[in-house]
Structures are given as structure tokens and as C-alpha cells.
Amino acid sequence: VSVLLSNSGLMDQLQTVLSSSSSSSSSSSLFTPSTCPPSALLCCSHLLLSSLVTLQHVHSSQVQKSISWSLDEAVQRLLVQKRNMDNLSLVSLLRLLQALLDADLESEVVSLTSGPSLVGPRPLGVEDGSLYPLGTRGAQCLSTALSGLLLQKHELLLRASVNCLGSLLGFLQRRSPSTAKFVVCQQWNRFLVYCLLSSGESYRLHPVVHKLITILLKHGNSAAVLWEPDLLWVMEAVELRGVKELSEEATQSLRLLLTQTLRSVLQPPLTEEQKQRVKSVIKSLALHTPPNLPSKVLRFGDVSICLSDFTVKSEVFQ
């Protein structure tokens, strides 16, 4: 990673691609509006940059030259312009946002700029200041955009969206717990959970849906999740299929969901019989050791993506 970060030519090329894709790209861009970078090039740039952000954050590698990127425009694309973007472009953009949120939006690799659609007028208030450059308004906009993308039911988009949502709530919890609580307690989340779970058994056993419910419960929104029908649907689905038929990813996500369910105070609270039913499934999951299958590489036109990069991230209990 140090070799890549010290390559000024590479960083310049990444900057050119990102700048040229902007609707407000400067006149100095090497691309004219009619020759904007191909979708595959932009996706690869997003994915490469997300890896650089993550690795630099982990290893504290020295950065010779940072890239300027508009967080304001990125959020607006997800919120307003997503219909004009293909799924792979959305996935790669979400992966980059996730990496930046995990680094608390303070990466030395990417210098983020904000805008009036994210933060309020200056001088910034306490909440906007603590969340800068995202701001409280930006956090709400990004949360709304991610919720909408989860309803698209495209496999990679589902994974990228829920991982980004988890990273967003983690960032908010570290910087402004009150904002995290506000975002997670929006009534829209109840509708989102119901829509996904009512889509059939495959979604009731899907790691993305498990993680969504887990993070809502973890961050305090027990009102968005009900035992009946929500958790009962999940329980019946796993009991009907049997834990032996679950993938490693589904096994882990389901175990975390049920563990969080026991930690949370649902409305109405679980009965002792319901708690024992949950514990019984958790015990069965603990005894199940699914095979660890090799990661798949998916091909989308000119872009190859390793599916392991979009594994649903596990929530760590505190």
C-alpha cells in the first residue's frame, strides 16, 4: 500500500477520473462531457480508492498526495441521481463511502469537501461541527438514500447498502449518539424491515436482512422490530429449513441477530417461552459448522469483483 500511496502519477489519475465524473467538473478536466470516463473505469477507481483508504487507516501509511472528493455530491448522487447510475456504480460508490465512514471521514488519502446540502450555515452548530463534513442533515439524507437502495433487492447492492448503513451508524454513535438515535428511530425503518421480511423465505434467511435488524436493535430502535410477525418469520424460516442448510455467512448473521434480540427490550417484551425458543436456535447454530467455501469472483462487463469484499460485516457487541 505504501508503494501505491507514494505513486503521485496514480493519485493524479484517480483524481482526474473522480473529478471528470462530477456533474460540476472543472474545465481543466481531461475529459469533456461527451467523453466522461467509462462506468467500469469509475467503478475500479472507487474500489481501488476504498482499499487504499482502509489499508492506510489500518497501517497508518504515509501519504504523499491526497485526493479531493465532494462528499456533498456523493450523497446527492445516492439520494437524487441514483436512477441515472447503474448498480455497479452505486455499489462501488457505497464501498468508498463505507471505507471513509470507518475512518471517521478523516482519511489522509481523501480530502473531503462538504456543502450546504449537508451542513447548516456557518458558524456550525455543535451537532454539525461534531459530524463535519457530513453534518446532521447529511446523515439523514444518506440514511434515507441507503434505505431506498435496500429495497432495490439487487444482491451486491443489498450488501453494499447495509454495510454502509452499519458504518454510518457506527460513525454517528462515535461522534453524536443523539443523531444516531434520531436516524435509527425514523418510522421508515419499520416499513423497510416489514417490506424485506414479507418478500419471502429467501429474505428471512438473508444475512443482509439479519444485519439490518441487528443494527436497528443495537442502536436502540426496538420499535422497528416486532416479535410477530418479524422475528417469528425468521424463526419459522430457520426451523423449517434447518440450520444445516445455512451458509456460514447466514449462520453467523442469524446468531448475532438472535443474540441481540435477547439483549434488547422489544415492545411488547419477549415472553419466557419466546426467549427459550430463541436460545434453542442459538444453541443449534453454535453446533453447526458450515463449510468455508472459497470466495467467488464475479464478472460485470470489464470489472471483476471479489464477493468477499462485500461480505456482510458482523456487528461487534459491546
DAKARA-V66973 format. One record per pair of residues at least 12 apart in sequence whose C-alpha atoms are under 7 Angstrom apart, sorted by the first residue. I is the first residue (numbers start at 1). J is the second residue. If there is no record, write none. Layout:
I;J + I;J
This chain:
1;52 + 1;55 + 2;61 + 2;62 + 5;63 + 5;64 + 6;63 + 6;64 + 8;65 + 11;65 + 11;67 + 14;45 + 15;67 + 16;29 + 16;30 + 17;37 + 17;42 + 20;36 + 21;36 + 21;37 + 39;89 + 40;302 + 40;303 + 43;88 + 43;89 + 43;92 + 46;92 + 46;93 + 46;96 + 47;92 + 47;95 + 47;96 + 49;96 + 50;95 + 50;96 + 50;99 + 53;99 + 53;100 + 53;107 + 53;109 + 54;99 + 57;103 + 57;107 + 63;108 + 63;109 + 66;108 + 66;109 + 66;110 + 66;111 + 67;109 + 67;110 + 67;111 + 68;110 + 68;111 + 68;112 + 69;110 + 69;111 + 69;112 + 69;113 + 70;112 + 70;113 + 70;114 + 71;112 + 71;113 + 71;114 + 72;114 + 72;115 + 72;117 + 72;118 + 75;142 + 78;145 + 79;141 + 79;145 + 87;157 + 91;156 + 91;157 + 91;160 + 94;160 + 94;161 + 94;164 + 95;160 + 97;164 + 98;163 + 98;164 + 98;167 + 101;167 + 101;168 + 101;171 + 102;167 + 102;171 + 104;171 + 113;133 + 114;133 + 114;134 + 117;138 + 118;134 + 118;135 + 118;137 + 118;138 + 119;134 + 119;135 + 119;136 + 119;137 + 119;138 + 127;176 + 130;175 + 130;176 + 131;175 + 136;179 + 140;183 + 143;165 + 146;161 + 146;165 + 149;161 + 158;208 + 159;208 + 159;310 + 159;311 + 159;312 + 160;310 + 162;208 + 162;212 + 163;312 + 163;313 + 166;215 + 181;219 + 181;220 + 184;216 + 184;219 + 184;221 + 185;221 + 189;224 + 190;224 + 190;225 + 194;230 + 197;230 + 201;237 + 204;233 + 204;234 + 204;237 + 205;234 + 205;237 + 205;238 + 205;250 + 206;250 + 207;249 + 207;250 + 207;253 + 207;312 + 208;312 + 210;253 + 210;254 + 210;257 + 211;253 + 211;257 + 214;257 + 214;260 + 217;260 + 217;264 + 218;260 + 222;264 + 222;265 + 222;266 + 222;267 + 223;266 + 223;267 + 226;266 + 226;267 + 243;285 + 243;288 + 244;288 + 247;290 + 248;290 + 248;291 + 248;292 + 251;285 + 253;314 + 255;282 + 255;285 + 258;278 + 258;282 + 262;275 + 295;307 + 295;308
